[in-house]
């Protein structure tokens, strides 16, 4: 799907390769106009990324973006029956929280100051038990393993 979207948008092909850890993928292109356009739309980097709200004009696109983001960055905790993601980027996490509100998914953001003073503060977005069912209905995961965990958490709760 991403290959087709990229081709439709930029008229160029994109390579998708498995990353070194074999669970993630890397998208590669040498198309400068596409790269400049993407850099113009949103910020990238651990501390600067943002939700590209200007591209997410429909709930369907918002759902696709959230699904991809949570697949890459989120985790499902069966014991507590919650979904969580972490980042050192507080504004980015707040963007995600605001996007979830469009689906009536409530979440909380916790601050975790790590013990080593040279390490960044972590911001943890957590979706509780009740809202995992709504998340499952409207968003879910592309990862089969994460989706199965989410299904199990929703069934048992």
N, C-alpha and C positions, 0 to 999 in steps of 0.2 A: 504494500500500500504506500509506504513512504517513498519508494522508488518511483511509483507512478505520479505521486503528488509533486515530487521534485522535478520530474520530467515535464509535467504540465506547467509548473510555475516558471522554470528556468530553461526549459528546452535542452537540458543536458542530463546525462545518466549519472547515477551516484553508485558507488561501490559500498556494499555492506559486508563487513568482515567480523568474524568472532574476535573478541578481545582476548587478551592473554589469559584471563581467568575463566574463559569458555562459557560463562553465564551471560556476559554482556556483549554488545555489538558496537562497532565503530562505523560511522558513516564517513566516507571519504569522497572529496571532490576537489578539483583544481579549477573550479569555475569562479573566478574573481568577482564578477557581478553578484553572484548568489551569496558569496561570503560577505561582501560589503553590505548587501541588503539585509542579511541576517544580523550582522553587527549593528546596523542602523535601527533595527526593530527592537532589540532587547540587549541586555547586558549578559555577559557570560563570565564565568570564574566563580570560585568557591565563595567569595565574599560579596560578589556584585550581581549574581544572576537575579532575574526578575521574571515573573509570569508575563508572557507576551500578550497582555490583555487586548491589544489592538488587532491581533490575529484571531482572537477567540470570540467571534461575533455571534455564535449560536451555542446553545447548550450542548449540541452534538460535538462541536469542536472542543468545547470546554471539557466534556467528558473524555474525549480522546486524549487531550493533553494531560488531564489528571491521571488517567489510566497509565499512560506512558511514564509519567513522573513517579507515581507511586510504585510502579513495577521496578523502576531503576533505583529508587531511593527509600521506599517504604518497607515495612516488615509487619507481619501478622503475629500476634502473641496469643497462642491458644489458651494458655493458663488464665490470663486475665481477660481474654476475649476482646482485645483491642488492636487497633492499627496505629502504627507510629512511624514518624519520619523525623530525622535529625538533620540539623544544619548549623553552621556557624553564622549564617546569614539571617538575621532576625527579620529584616524587611521582606526577603524572599519567602520565609515561612509565613509571615502575615499575609502576603499575597495569596499563598496557597489556601490559607484559612478563609480568606474572603471569597475565593473561587468556590470552595466547598459550600459556602452559605447559599450559593445559587441553586444548590440541590437540597437545601434544608438539612445539611449535614453539619451538626455542631461538633466543635473540637476545642481543645484547650492547648495553650502553649505554655510549656514549662521552661524555666531557665536552669541550666545545670552548669555551675562553675567548676571546672575540672581542677584537681589538686595542684597540678604543675602550673605555676604562674605564667609560664611561657606559652601555654596552650590557650586557645580561644575558648570563649564561652560557647556552650552548645545550647541550641534552642530546639526543644522537642515538641512536635505537634502530635497530639494524641486524639484519636477518635474512639469514643467509649463503646461499650457493648451494644447499646440501643442503636447508635448511629452506624455501626458496622453493617447492619442489615440494609440500611438506606444506601451506604457506600456500595455494598454488593449489588444492589438493584440497579443503580445508575452508573457505576464506574467499574469496579472490579480490577483485575490484574490481567496483563498479557501472559505473565509467567504461570504456567500450569501448576507448579508447586505452590506458589503464593495463593493462587485462586483456590486450590484445594484446601489449603489451611483456612482461608476466609470462609469457604462453604462450611467446613467443619465447625468453625467458631460460631457461625450463624445458626447452624442446626442444633448445636448443643446448648444454645443459650436462651 
